Amino acid sequence: MGCFASTPSDAGGNRRRVKSIGELAVFVPGFRIPIGVDFTQPLGDSLPKSLVNRLSALRTRIVAMAMHEATTAIKSKQKLITRNGTSTFSDLLQALEDYLPVLLGLTKDGSQLKDKVQYVWLNQEDDDEQTTIGNVWYEVLSVLHLMATICLAEANYLLLPRKSEDGYLQRVSEENRRRSIDVLLKAAGYLDCSIHHVLPQIPLELRRNLPVDLSEEELHALCMQALGQGVDIQLEMAIDSPKATLAVKRRLACEMVKYWHQAQDSILKVPFSGGLGEKHRLFVKWKYAEAKAAAYYYHGLILDEGNTEKFHGMAIAALQAAEEFLKESKRACEVFHVAPPTSRSPPPWGSMKFLSDKIPKDVSSKAHTTQDLYSPERILQAAPVLPDFALALNPDEYQLPPLDPIWNKVMSNKEDFKYK
């Protein structure tokens, strides 16, 4: 069935608590790092030496790469480039993809090997510094979570503006924005697969011992965050496009609200006790408020196109609600960035680059002075209901890879593989 062990955060282990994580456009959860394990002792009598050595080599490579990436990916705005011209993000992702087909051979139905190895990972959001579980599906889940984290770090890199040679910040290119959407959907795909196809494979008694980093609620919050930020980029691109109508912008903004609402519902159920976990919760709260500001703004503009006094009154109520949510988002942003580990906000980007100035101006020009005296609570109570649109952005359809061909040889050789 597997066994479980954890190391308390005050036990003096390997986890490093950073004080600052630099600029953030996309929230990146802490990199969970694998700790070296011994495959030879538990598997040596059941598998060929060549296969045991391959498992060991693949995982040892990931341990070294993940440890290095964790110390640089979040704090540095400069993506590291290897000698062959690829990024360390893509190299670590490829190493994990190479490992999975070999690792999954231990999960075969009837295999007695799934509970043989004790897999150890350093946590980032959980109180326990590290979690050890003797079940291969825990290892698969941890690998997919790390793959998603890499993608979120890649998206963050793509969306941070760079300085030109003369010292001015350059606008994030359309190519980078489109690439970041693809990367965010890939992250969502890994997380969606984790929730629906990997977590159910772990026995319930072991699932209760998973770190909060890998809880179903946290995985779902991350998945919805990735989709919500993807829609935010789509909305920014629609704002920049002269062909995009108000109806298109409103639909995107309303969809964004639904993604962030789901993210908030999930993350409020996770028992964080500070650190990166609590900072993630604050990030979701901030972005949820931003999404509502955008949705009410575009809903108000469309209502204002109506020719009756009733529509005009509803439009003003929506626009004033947008301004209140914008104020709330700014307060939430400040709280998020000062929460440990501290962070810095990049220059305004996404839909807020336009809306942070546009919302106050339009409310000022359209709303009557007497209505401006309403309390924030009364303004939000008077806001019209937002339209309910079906969600259009979905995670990439990621499926666990087929077994590495080396397992075909093992399974056909009964004396090398004790399979029942």
C-alpha positions in Angstrom: 0.0 0.0 0.0 3.0 2.3 0.5 4.1 4.3 3.5 4.5 7.9 4.4 6.9 10.1 6.3 7.3 13.9 6.6 10.0 16.2 8.0 8.8 19.2 10.0 9.9 22.6 8.7 11.9 23.2 11.9 14.0 20.1 11.5 16.9 21.9 9.9 16.6 20.3 6.4 17.4 21.5 2.9 14.5 23.9 2.1 15.6 27.4 1.6 13.2 30.3 2.4 13.8 33.2 0.0 13.0 36.7 1.2 12.1 38.1 -2.2 11.0 36.6 -5.5 11.4 39.7 -7.7 8.9 40.8 -10.3 5.9 38.7 -11.0 3.4 38.7 -13.9 2.4 35.1 -13.3 2.4 33.5 -9.8 4.8 30.6 -9.7 4.4 28.2 -6.8 7.6 27.1 -5.1 9.6 24.5 -7.1 9.2 21.2 -5.3 12.6 19.5 -5.6 13.2 15.8 -5.6 15.7 14.4 -3.2 18.0 11.5 -4.3 16.6 8.0 -3.7 18.1 4.5 -4.0 16.4 2.4 -6.7 19.0 -0.5 -6.4 18.0 -1.9 -3.0 14.2 -2.1 -3.5 14.3 -2.9 -7.2 17.6 -4.8 -7.7 16.1 -8.2 -7.2 13.1 -7.6 -9.5 14.4 -5.6 -12.4 17.5 -5.9 -14.7 20.4 -3.8 -13.6 20.3 -1.8 -16.8 16.7 -0.6 -16.1 17.5 0.2 -12.5 20.5 2.2 -13.6 18.4 4.1 -16.1 15.8 5.0 -13.6 18.6 6.2 -11.2 20.4 8.2 -13.9 17.2 9.9 -15.2 16.1 10.9 -11.7 19.6 12.0 -10.6 19.7 14.3 -13.5 16.4 15.8 -12.6 17.5 16.3 -9.0 20.5 18.4 -10.1 18.6 20.4 -12.7 15.6 21.1 -10.4 17.8 22.3 -7.6 19.6 24.7 -9.9 16.4 25.9 -11.6 14.7 26.6 -8.3 17.3 29.1 -7.2 17.3 31.1 -10.5 14.0 30.7 -12.3 11.8 32.8 -10.0 14.2 35.6 -8.9 15.9 36.2 -12.2 14.4 38.0 -15.2 17.0 36.5 -17.5 16.2 33.0 -18.7 19.3 30.9 -18.6 20.5 29.7 -22.0 22.5 26.5 -22.4 25.4 25.9 -24.8 23.1 24.4 -27.4 20.9 27.4 -27.4 17.9 25.9 -25.5 16.6 27.3 -22.2 17.0 25.6 -18.9 13.2 25.6 -18.7 12.9 23.4 -21.7 15.9 21.2 -20.7 14.3 20.4 -17.3 11.0 19.8 -18.9 12.5 17.5 -21.4 14.4 15.6 -18.6 11.0 15.1 -16.8 9.4 13.9 -20.0 12.2 11.4 -20.5 11.8 10.1 -17.0 8.0 9.5 -17.1 7.8 6.7 -19.7 10.4 4.7 -17.7 8.9 5.5 -14.3 5.4 4.5 -15.4 6.5 0.9 -15.9 6.3 0.6 -12.1 2.6 1.4 -12.2 1.5 -1.5 -14.4 -1.6 -3.3 -13.2 -0.6 -6.1 -10.9 2.9 -4.9 -10.5 4.3 -5.3 -7.0 6.8 -2.6 -7.6 4.6 0.5 -7.2 5.1 0.6 -3.4 8.8 -0.5 -3.3 10.6 2.8 -3.5 10.4 5.7 -1.0 10.1 8.9 -3.1 11.3 12.1 -1.3 10.4 15.7 -2.4 11.1 19.0 -0.8 7.9 21.0 -0.3 7.5 24.8 -0.7 3.9 25.6 0.5 3.4 22.9 3.1 4.5 23.2 6.8 6.4 20.0 6.5 9.8 20.6 4.8 9.7 17.3 2.9 7.3 14.5 2.2 8.3 10.8 1.7 5.7 8.4 0.3 6.3 4.9 -0.9 4.0 5.0 -3.9 5.0 5.5 -7.5 1.8 7.6 -8.2 3.1 10.1 -5.7 6.2 10.4 -7.8 4.2 10.8 -11.0 2.0 13.5 -9.4 5.1 15.3 -8.2 6.7 15.2 -11.7 3.5 16.6 -13.3 3.3 19.4 -10.7 6.9 20.3 -11.4 6.2 20.3 -15.2 3.3 22.7 -14.6 5.5 24.9 -12.4 8.1 25.1 -15.1 5.5 26.2 -17.6 4.2 28.9 -15.2 7.8 30.2 -14.7 8.2 30.2 -18.5 5.0 32.3 -18.9 6.2 34.7 -16.2 9.5 35.2 -18.0 7.7 35.8 -21.4 5.4 38.5 -19.9 8.0 40.5 -18.0 9.2 43.5 -20.1 12.9 43.8 -21.0 15.1 46.8 -21.0 16.4 48.0 -24.4 20.0 48.9 -24.9 19.2 52.5 -24.1 17.6 51.6 -20.8 13.9 51.9 -21.7 11.4 49.2 -20.9 10.2 47.5 -24.1 6.6 46.5 -24.7 6.0 42.7 -24.4 5.8 41.5 -28.0 2.7 39.9 -29.4 4.8 36.8 -30.1 5.6 36.5 -26.4 2.0 37.1 -25.4 0.8 34.3 -27.8 3.6 32.0 -26.6 2.7 32.6 -23.0 -0.9 31.6 -23.7 0.3 28.3 -25.2 2.6 27.7 -22.2 -0.2 28.5 -19.7 -2.5 26.0 -21.4 0.2 23.4 -21.3 0.5 24.0 -17.5 -3.2 23.7 -17.1 -3.1 20.4 -19.1 -0.5 18.9 -16.7 -2.6 20.0 -13.7 -5.9 18.7 -15.2 -4.3 15.4 -15.9 -3.0 15.3 -12.3 -6.4 15.9 -10.9 -8.4 13.5 -13.0 -5.9 10.7 -13.9 -3.2 10.6 -11.2 -4.7 11.6 -7.9 -7.4 8.9 -8.2 -4.6 6.3 -8.4 -3.3 7.2 -4.9 -5.0 5.3 -2.1 -7.2 7.6 0.1 -5.1 7.1 3.2 -2.0 8.2 1.4 -3.8 11.1 -0.3 -4.5 12.5 3.2 -0.8 12.7 3.7 0.0 14.6 0.6 1.5 18.1 1.1 -0.8 21.0 0.5 1.3 21.8 -2.6 -0.3 18.7 -4.2 -3.8 18.9 -2.7 -6.6 18.6 -5.2 -7.8 22.1 -4.3 -4.4 23.7 -4.8 -3.9 21.9 -8.1 -7.3 23.1 -9.3 -6.6 26.6 -8.2 -3.4 26.6 -10.2 -5.2 25.2 -13.2 -7.9 27.9 -13.1 -5.2 30.5 -12.5 -3.4 29.5 -15.7 -6.6 29.7 -17.7 -7.6 33.0 -16.1 -4.3 34.5 -17.0 -4.5 33.1 -20.5 -7.9 34.9 -20.9 -6.4 38.1 -19.5 -3.8 38.1 -22.2 -6.5 37.4 -24.8 -8.4 40.5 -23.5 -5.2 42.6 -23.7 -4.8 41.6 -27.3 -8.5 42.3 -28.0 -8.0 45.8 -26.5 -5.1 46.4 -28.8 -7.1 45.2 -31.8 -9.3 47.8 -33.7 -11.4 44.9 -34.9 -12.4 43.6 -31.5 -15.9 44.7 -30.5 -17.1 45.6 -27.1 -19.1 42.4 -27.0 -15.9 40.4 -27.5 -14.1 42.2 -24.8 -17.0 41.9 -22.4 -17.3 38.1 -23.1 -13.5 37.7 -22.4 -13.7 39.7 -19.2 -16.8 37.8 -17.9 -15.1 34.5 -18.7 -12.0 35.7 -16.8 -14.2 36.3 -13.7 -15.5 32.8 -13.8 -11.9 31.3 -14.0 -10.7 33.4 -11.1 -13.9 32.7 -9.1 -13.2 29.0 -9.4 -9.5 29.6 -8.4 -10.6 31.5 -5.3 -13.2 28.9 -4.3 -10.5 26.2 -4.5 -7.6 28.0 -2.8 -9.8 29.1 0.2 -10.1 25.4 1.0 -6.3 24.9 1.3 -5.0 25.1 4.9 -2.0 27.3 4.3 -0.2 28.8 7.2 1.8 31.6 5.6 4.7 31.7 3.2 4.2 31.0 -0.5 0.9 29.3 0.0 -0.7 32.4 1.6 1.0 34.6 -1.0 -0.7 32.5 -3.7 -4.0 33.0 -2.0 -3.5 36.8 -2.0 -2.5 36.7 -5.7 -5.8 35.0 -6.6 -7.7 37.6 -4.5 -6.0 40.4 -6.4 -6.5 39.0 -9.9 -10.2 38.1 -9.1 -10.8 41.8 -8.2 -9.1 42.9 -11.4 -11.2 40.5 -13.5 -14.5 41.8 -11.9 -13.4 45.4 -12.6 -12.8 44.6 -16.3 -16.1 42.7 -16.6 -18.3 45.4 -15.0 -16.5 48.1 -17.1 -17.3 46.4 -20.5 -20.8 45.4 -19.3 -21.4 49.0 -18.4 -20.3 50.3 -21.8 -22.6 48.0 -23.6 -25.6 48.8 -21.3 -24.9 52.5 -22.0 -25.6 51.9 -25.6 -29.3 51.4 -24.7 -31.6 54.3 -25.4 -33.6 54.2 -22.2 -33.1 55.8 -18.8 -33.2 52.3 -17.3 -30.2 51.1 -19.3 -28.4 54.3 -18.6 -28.9 53.8 -14.9 -27.7 50.2 -15.1 -24.7 51.3 -17.1 -23.7 53.8 -14.4 -24.2 51.2 -11.7 -21.9 48.8 -13.6 -19.2 51.4 -14.2 -19.2 52.4 -10.6 -18.9 48.8 -9.5 -15.9 48.5 -11.9 -14.3 51.5 -10.2 -14.8 49.9 -6.8 -13.3 46.6 -7.9 -10.4 48.5 -9.4 -9.8 50.2 -6.0 -10.1 46.8 -4.3 -7.6 45.2 -6.8 -5.1 48.0 -6.1 -5.3 47.4 -2.4 -5.0 43.6 -2.9 -2.0 44.2 -5.1 -0.2 46.1 -2.4 -1.0 43.5 0.2 0.2 40.7 -2.1 3.6 42.3 -2.9 4.5 43.1 0.8 3.5 39.6 2.0 6.6 37.4 2.5 8.4 36.5 0.4 8.2 40.0 -1.0 7.8 40.7 -4.7 7.6 43.6 -7.1 5.0 44.3 -9.7 6.1 44.9 -13.2 4.9 48.0 -15.1 1.1 47.7 -15.8 0.4 44.9 -18.3 -2.4 42.8 -19.5 -5.9 44.4 -19.6 -5.1 46.5 -16.6 -2.6 48.5 -18.5 -5.5 50.1 -20.3 -8.3 49.8 -17.8 -6.5 51.3 -14.7 -6.7 54.7 -16.4 -9.8 54.2 -18.5 -12.2 53.1 -15.8 -11.9 56.2 -13.5 -12.1 58.5 -16.5 -15.3 56.9 -17.9 -17.0 56.8 -14.5 -16.2 60.4 -13.9 -17.6 61.5 -17.3 -20.8 59.3 -17.1 -21.8 59.1 -13.5 -23.8 61.9 -11.7 -22.2 63.7 -8.8 -24.9 62.6 -6.4 -24.4 58.9 -7.3 -20.6 59.3 -6.6 -21.5 59.8 -2.9 -22.8 56.2 -2.6 -20.9 54.0 -0.2 -18.8 51.1 -1.8 -21.2 48.6 -0.3 -24.3 50.3 -1.8 -22.6 50.6 -5.2 -21.8 46.9 -5.4 -25.3 46.0 -4.2 -26.7 48.1 -7.1 -24.5 46.6 -9.7 -26.3 44.6 -12.4 -25.7 40.9 -12.8 -22.9 40.0 -15.2 -23.8 37.9 -18.3 -23.0 34.2 -17.9 -20.9 33.0 -20.8 -19.7 29.4 -21.4 -15.9 29.1 -20.8 -14.1 28.8 -24.1 -10.5 28.3 -23.0 -9.6 24.8 -21.9 -6.4 23.1 -20.7 -4.3 21.3 -23.3 -5.3 17.6 -23.5 -2.3 16.0 -21.9 -2.2 12.2 -21.5 0.4 10.2 -19.7 3.0 8.9 -22.2 3.2 5.2 -23.2 5.7 3.0 -21.5 9.3 3.2 -22.6 10.1 0.3 -25.0 12.6 -1.0 -22.4 9.6 -2.4 -20.5 8.6 -4.6 -23.4 11.8 -6.5 -23.1 11.5 -6.7 -19.3 7.9 -8.0 -19.4 8.8 -10.7 -21.9 11.5 -12.0 -19.7 9.9 -13.5 -16.6 13.2 -14.3 -14.9 14.2 -10.7 -14.9 10.8 -9.2 -13.9 8.8 -10.8 -11.1 5.3 -9.7 -12.3 2.1 -10.9 -10.9 
